[in-house]
Amino acid sequence: MPDELIIVLMNEQSRPLPASPFKISQVPMYSSSRMPLAAARNLAAKMASGERLVFLDVDCIPSSTLIKSYMSLPSAGFLLNGGIRYLGRDSISELTDFEDLYLLSSPDTIRGELDDLPHKLFWSLNFSCSADDYHRIGGFDEAYKGYGAEDTDFAFKAREKGIEMALVNDCAYHQYHESFSPPLNHFLDILSNAKLFYDKWGCWPMEGWLSRFAQMGLIEFKADKIITVRLPSEAELARCKKYQ
């Protein structure tokens, strides 16, 4: 088990939680950004008292062995990357035993088959590192507002510090919720953060999504700049909504 659990509530209030054998701290954080992801992770790291940090997005359920798997590996000098398996809309209602989560979920199609993970594919959904390395990296850059690119930026900063990537043979289960492919619901955040990332690193993050936006006629995606043509329509949002 973890020594403590810190839940950062982005623009939400604390709520009653069940009893736990370890300390749980709920930290409401209010921001003009709907999803201040970079700032929220930095706040969690600041409040953590341990020498090792494990980050999970709040919509993820850790496997019963995830913490043990992270703790079995040296963390200094590495970003340890756990896997993600996706639960469908009805998976939780079909659950009879916790270990059934594996059978009721599907693997990440992008990272699930990789033996080595490059820094550009780092994903902050499920990872661990030492507290010292987190602060040496400088945490997440809070200039990124909302959704997109803040985790790739974090990994690029880690690479500059000589911190390597490592895969962990364990997972967390991503719970089903409304989502979009491509994520048109985060359209403005993605454009703003992509431009910030390009100015900082000289290359584009999220190229797959940006290319999809260009194909839809929403932007002009050039080698060195993005030109916004128009905002996505409600009909386009509806067509991009995922139902599985």
NORSUL-V890509 format. One line per field, one symbol per residue. ss: DSSP state (@ for helix, = for strand, . for the rest). psi: psi as a letter, one per 20 degrees, with the letter a starting at -180 (. if undefined). burial: + if it has 9 or more other C-alpha atoms within 8 Angstrom, else -. A space follows every 10 residues. Layout:
ss: ???
psi: ???
burial: ???
This chain:
ss: ...======= .......... ..=======. ......@@@@ @@@@@@@... .=====...= ==...@@@@@ @......=== =======... .@@@.....@ @@@.===... ........@@ @....===== @@@@@@@... .........@ @@@@@@@@@@ ...======= ====....== ...@@@@@@@ @@@@@@@@@@ @.....@@@@ @@@@@...== =....===.. ...@@@@@@@ ==..
psi: qqhqppopoo kqqqqpqrqq irppppnppp qhphmmgghg hhgghhiqir ipppppqijq oqrijggggg iiqphpjqop orrpqpprgj ghhiphqhii hghjrqrpig ihjphqoqhi jppjhnrqrq hghghhhjaq ojhppbppih hggghhhghh jjprqpqpmr rqooqprprq ormhikghgg gghggggghh ijrprkhggh hggghijhro orhjrpppgr qqrhhhghhi ppj.
burial: ---+++++++ +--------- -+-+-++++- ----++++++ +++++--+-- -+++++---+ -++--++-++ ----+--+++ +++++++++- +---+----+ ++-+++-+-- ++----+-+- -+++++++++ +-++--+-++ +--+++++++ +++++++++- --++++++-+ ++++++---+ --++--+-++ +-++++++-- ---+++--++ ++++--++++ +----+---- -+----+--+ +---
